[in-house]
Amino acid sequence: MESTKKQGRYSRICDQLRALLKKSPDADARMATIAAVLHHKLDYFFWTGFYMLREGELVVRCYQGPVACQVLEKGRGVCWAAIERGETIVVEDVHLFPGHIACDSRSNSEIVVPVRDARGVITGVLDIDSRDKGAFDQEDAEGLEKIIALLALSPEML
């Protein structure tokens, strides 16, 4: 997708989500809404969802796509790497990523964005897989980071 077109699409999705997220302060409802909108608006997204930290484990929460791994082994994979580094990670070919956790063999590339609470503490990640290698880039990272930042805002702040 052309850069300007992708930026515009993320901007429109962010505006749509801002309006939708005003309707509920419930974290699960908000994550479910983000996962559904992203998954159905961006055709190269194969699996779209959240893994949240629960008692030191990354546990699957709201998602769209095929069945997910319920708990991700600590210290392995792209999701844990994003938490440990505290930054978004784009992986062109997941099969080359050391310690990759293959929940579905059809996934070939991945982007993981840390989710932070209002204090800036990482509480989980947005994890998105694509069947295409090299599906994600800096435009995706920036667009998704803006969208995920909405989760830390109360409905009246949106």
N, C-alpha and C positions, 0 to 999 in steps of 0.2 A: 504494500500500500504506500502510495506517495506520502512523503513527510507532512506536507501542509494538510492533506486530506486526513491523515491520521490524527494530527493535532486538533483539527476541527471536530472530528468524531469524538475524541476524548473530552473536549470542551463541552460538547452537547450532552454527552453521557453524564458528566459531572454536574451540569445544571439540572438534568432530570433527576439525578440521585439526590441532590440537595433538596429539591422539592419533596421527594418521596420520604427522605429520612426525617423531615420535620414532623411527620405523622406519628412517630413513636420514639420513646427514649430506650426501648428494649433492645439490648445488644444483639440478641439472636435474630430478632425481626429485621434489624438494620443489616446484619451480615447476610441474611437470606436474601434480602432485597438487592444488595450489591452483587452477590454471586449470580442471581438470576438475570439481572439487567446486563451485566458484563457478558455472561455466557451466551445470551441470546442476541446481543448486539454486535459481537465481534466473532465472525465466522471461523476464525483460526483458533479459537479457544476450544480445546477438547475436554478439559477438566478445569473447573473454576471453583475454588472454595477456600475455606479457612481452617487452619489448624491453630488451636489455642493452647496456651500453657495451662496445665492443670496438675498441681502437685509434682512439678518437675518433669512432666511428660507433655509431648505435643499430641493432642487428641483432636481428631477430626470433628468439625462442627458443621455449619451450613455449607452445602456445596451443590453443584450442578455437574452432571456427567456420570460416567460409569462408577461402580462401587469403588470406594477408596480404602486405603489402609486406615484402620481405626486409630492406631497409635504408631508414631514414628520412633524408631529406635534412637535413643539419645546419642548425640554426637555424630550421627551419620546423615548424609543426604544434603540436598540443597536447602531445605527448610531450616535445619539446625545450623547450617553454615550462615544463613542470613541472620539468624538470631545471634550467633556468636560474633559475627562481624558488625552487627548493628546497621546493616545496609541492604539495599535491594541487590539481588543477584540475578543476572541474566545468563542462562546456559544455552549455548547454541546446539549442543549435542549431549543430551543427558547420559548417553552410554559411555562418554568419555570423562564424566565427572566422578572423581574418586569417592567411593562410598555411596553412590547414587542408590536410592531406594526405589525399586521398580514396582509401583502399585499396579500399573497397567503397561504391558509391553508395547502398546501402540503409541505411547508418549515418546516424543523424540527431542523436544526442547521445552524449556521451563523458565518461568520468571517467578521470583518469590520476593514479596514486599513485607517488611516488618510492620506489624500493627502496634501502635503505641497508644497508651492511655493519655488523659489530659495532662499528666505530669511528665510525659515523655518516656515512660517505662514500657519496654516491649512486653506485650501480653500474648502475642501470637504472630501468625503470618497469613497473608493472602498468597495462595499458591495457585499458579495457572500453568497448565501443560498444553502443548500443541502436538498434533501428529506430525507437523512439518518441522524439519531441522531449521534452525536459524530464524524461527518465527518472530522472536522478540528482539527489541532494540531499545535504544535510549529514549525514544519517543514513548514507547510502552511504559518504561520505568517512570518517566516523569508524569505521564497521565495517570497511571495507577497510584503513584504516591500522593497525588492531589486528591484522588478519590478516597483513598484509605485515610487521609487526614480528616475527612468528614466524620469518621467514626468517633473521634475524640471530642467532637463538638456536641453540645446539648442541642436539642431541637430548636430552642429559641435563639441559638447563636447561628443557625444556618441561614 
